[in-house]
């Protein structure tokens, strides 16, 4: 199914679906700073071929969704949580299996807490808990911290400079224990930049207010939950995944040995079957 722009509650969001609408729905929530392209098409098609109706979408200020002036986002993090409901409404789906990665995993947790009737199950990838409390967790690695703090900032007026900077960032996120596929990363970043209405607007994600703070503990999540986490994640070291799985009742934990932050193509043969198995026994409410 070709991508299309839907409008719900006055918010224009670009969405794309894969598979048979009669299959159980699976909503993919990307992390901040990236469009839906980072849920790679091949990954989406593997899930769809496994019998899921897969939906990916661009967050505000990414891709072809609504774009705000750089430095002036007209929304909060809480609004991004609400966008998950808007995407389901646009597809006339009452509830879905929700898969979130990085900050998208935090959005997915918040969505499950705010709208429990709309979530059939959760898959949380390369993320950490979305609510305060719990044990102290390790900070990002020194290499990650050095990169973020470095003065090698992109020239955001120059697309080529942005691509180079974001590829370097992807290299750091990969964790350094496996070969880095620069060609694949450069293709994804270039596609992200060229496809966006205004690729500089994505920086609005760096300054978003959270909105109303969450007051409900993660232990109140009752849907089946699977945590997937790389053991070499430099942003959220593996202990974050362990703590998240321990805090959500009966959550499972799948460790990806030597994987960094995100889903590498090499891990698709492991991750896709795990997601399909996790979502296999839940009835669709769509």
C-alpha positions in Angstrom: 0.0 0.0 0.0 1.4 3.4 -1.0 2.1 6.0 1.7 -0.6 8.6 2.2 -1.3 11.6 4.4 -4.2 11.4 6.8 -5.6 14.2 8.9 -7.1 13.4 12.4 -7.9 16.2 14.9 -6.4 18.7 12.5 -3.0 16.9 12.5 -1.6 15.7 9.2 0.5 12.5 9.5 2.1 10.5 6.7 1.4 6.8 7.0 2.1 3.6 5.1 0.7 0.1 5.6 1.9 -3.3 4.6 0.0 -6.6 4.4 -3.6 -7.7 4.7 -6.0 -5.5 6.6 -7.7 -8.6 7.9 -4.5 -9.6 9.8 -3.8 -8.5 13.4 -2.6 -4.8 13.3 0.9 -4.0 14.3 1.8 -0.3 14.8 5.5 0.7 14.5 6.6 3.8 16.5 9.9 5.2 15.5 12.3 7.1 17.8 12.6 10.8 17.7 14.8 12.5 15.1 13.9 9.9 12.4 11.1 9.3 10.0 9.3 6.0 9.4 12.0 5.1 6.8 14.1 3.8 9.7 11.5 1.0 10.0 13.0 -0.4 6.8 10.7 -1.6 4.1 12.2 -5.0 4.1 11.6 -5.4 7.8 8.0 -4.3 7.4 7.4 -6.7 4.6 8.9 -9.6 6.6 6.4 -8.9 9.4 3.5 -8.5 6.9 4.5 -11.8 5.3 4.2 -13.4 8.7 0.6 -12.4 8.9 0.5 -8.9 10.4 -1.1 -5.7 9.1 1.9 -3.4 9.6 1.6 0.4 9.9 4.5 2.8 10.0 4.2 6.6 10.1 6.3 9.8 10.2 6.3 11.7 13.4 5.6 15.4 13.2 8.6 17.3 11.9 9.9 14.3 10.0 9.2 13.0 6.5 6.0 14.2 5.0 4.0 14.7 8.2 3.1 18.2 9.4 6.1 20.4 9.8 6.6 23.3 12.2 9.1 26.2 12.0 12.5 25.2 13.3 12.8 26.2 16.9 9.0 26.5 17.3 7.4 23.1 17.7 3.7 23.5 18.1 3.3 20.3 20.2 4.7 18.3 23.1 5.9 14.8 23.7 2.4 14.0 25.0 1.0 15.0 21.6 3.3 12.5 20.0 1.8 9.8 22.2 -1.6 10.9 21.1 -0.5 10.6 17.4 -0.3 6.8 17.8 -4.1 6.9 18.6 -4.6 9.2 15.6 -2.9 6.8 13.3 -5.0 3.9 14.5 -8.2 6.1 14.2 -7.2 6.9 10.6 -7.2 3.2 9.8 -10.4 2.5 11.9 -8.5 0.2 14.2 -9.6 0.0 17.8 -6.4 -1.6 19.2 -3.1 -2.9 17.9 0.1 -4.6 18.9 2.5 -1.7 19.4 6.3 -1.9 18.7 8.4 1.1 19.7 12.1 1.7 19.4 14.4 4.1 21.3 12.3 7.1 22.3 9.5 5.4 20.3 9.6 2.7 23.0 9.0 5.4 25.7 6.1 6.7 23.6 4.7 3.2 23.3 4.9 2.7 27.1 3.1 6.0 27.6 0.5 5.0 25.0 -0.1 1.7 26.9 -0.5 3.6 30.2 -2.7 6.4 28.7 -4.8 4.2 26.4 -4.7 0.6 27.7 -7.7 -0.5 25.8 -6.0 0.3 22.5 -2.9 -1.8 23.1 -2.9 -5.6 22.5 0.7 -6.1 23.3 4.0 -4.2 23.5 7.4 -4.8 22.0 10.0 -2.3 23.4 13.3 -2.1 21.5 16.5 -0.3 22.5 14.7 1.8 25.1 14.4 2.6 28.7 11.5 3.3 31.2 9.2 6.1 30.3 8.3 7.1 33.9 10.6 8.2 36.8 11.6 5.9 39.6 13.2 2.5 39.8 16.9 1.6 40.2 19.7 3.8 39.1 20.7 3.0 35.5 24.0 3.4 33.7 24.7 6.5 31.7 25.5 6.5 28.0 29.0 5.3 27.1 31.9 7.7 27.1 32.2 7.5 23.3 28.6 8.4 22.9 28.9 11.3 25.3 32.0 12.6 23.5 30.3 12.5 20.2 27.2 14.4 21.4 29.3 17.0 23.1 31.8 17.4 20.3 31.9 20.6 18.2 31.7 18.6 15.0 28.2 19.8 14.6 26.5 19.5 11.2 25.9 22.6 9.1 22.1 22.3 9.0 21.9 24.6 6.0 23.8 22.0 3.9 22.1 18.6 3.2 25.5 16.9 2.6 26.8 18.1 5.9 23.7 16.8 7.7 24.0 13.4 6.0 27.7 13.1 7.0 27.0 14.0 10.6 24.0 11.7 10.9 26.0 8.8 9.4 28.7 9.4 12.0 26.0 9.4 14.7 24.7 6.1 13.4 28.2 4.6 13.6 28.4 5.6 17.3 24.9 4.2 18.0 25.9 0.8 16.4 28.1 0.2 19.4 31.4 -0.7 17.8 31.4 -4.5 18.3 30.2 -5.4 14.8 31.1 -4.2 11.4 29.3 -1.0 10.6 27.3 -0.9 7.3 28.0 2.6 6.2 26.4 2.2 2.8 23.1 1.1 4.3 23.2 3.9 6.9 24.1 6.6 4.3 21.2 5.4 2.1 18.7 5.7 5.0 20.0 9.1 6.1 20.0 10.5 2.6 16.5 9.2 2.0 15.4 10.8 5.3 16.9 14.2 4.4 15.6 14.2 0.8 12.1 13.1 1.6 11.4 15.6 4.4 9.4 18.8 3.9 12.1 20.6 5.8 14.9 18.4 7.2 16.0 21.1 9.6 12.7 20.9 11.5 13.6 17.5 12.9 15.7 19.4 15.4 12.5 20.5 17.1 12.5 17.0 18.7 15.5 18.1 20.7 13.6 20.8 22.5 10.2 19.2 23.1 8.5 19.6 26.4 7.2 16.3 27.8 3.7 17.6 28.5 1.8 16.3 31.6 4.1 14.0 33.5 3.2 10.3 33.9 2.0 9.4 37.3 1.1 5.7 36.7 3.9 3.1 37.4 5.1 0.8 34.7 4.0 -2.1 36.9 0.4 -1.2 35.9 1.0 -2.3 32.3 -0.9 -5.5 31.9 -0.5 -6.4 28.3 2.0 -9.0 27.2 5.4 -7.2 26.8 8.6 -8.2 25.1 11.8 -6.2 25.6 14.5 -6.4 22.9 17.9 -4.9 23.6 21.4 -5.0 22.2 24.2 -5.8 24.7 26.4 -3.1 23.1 23.8 -0.3 23.1 25.8 2.9 23.9 22.8 5.2 24.5 20.8 2.9 26.8 23.3 0.3 28.1 21.9 -3.2 28.4 21.0 -2.8 32.1 18.2 -0.4 30.9 16.5 -3.3 29.0 16.9 -5.6 32.0 15.4 -3.1 34.3 12.5 -2.4 32.0 11.7 -6.1 31.6 11.9 -6.5 35.4 9.5 -3.6 36.1 6.7 -4.6 33.7 4.9 -7.6 35.0 5.7 -10.9 33.2 7.7 -9.1 30.4 10.1 -11.2 28.4 13.7 -10.1 27.5 15.5 -10.9 24.2 19.2 -9.9 24.2 20.9 -9.2 20.9 24.5 -10.1 21.4 26.9 -7.3 20.5 24.1 -5.3 18.9 24.0 -1.6 19.4 21.1 0.8 19.4 18.4 0.0 16.9 17.7 -3.0 14.7 20.5 -4.1 12.4 19.6 -6.0 9.2 21.7 -8.9 10.6 19.2 -9.2 13.5 16.0 -9.3 11.4 16.0 -13.2 11.3 15.9 -13.1 15.1 13.8 -10.1 15.8 11.0 -10.7 13.2 10.1 -14.3 14.4 10.3 -13.0 18.0 7.7 -10.3 17.3 5.5 -12.6 15.3 5.5 -15.2 18.1 4.8 -12.6 20.7 1.8 -11.2 18.8 0.5 -14.6 17.6 -2.0 -15.4 20.3 -3.6 -12.1 20.9 -7.0 -11.3 19.2 -7.2 -8.2 17.1 -9.7 -5.6 18.3 -9.7 -3.8 14.9 
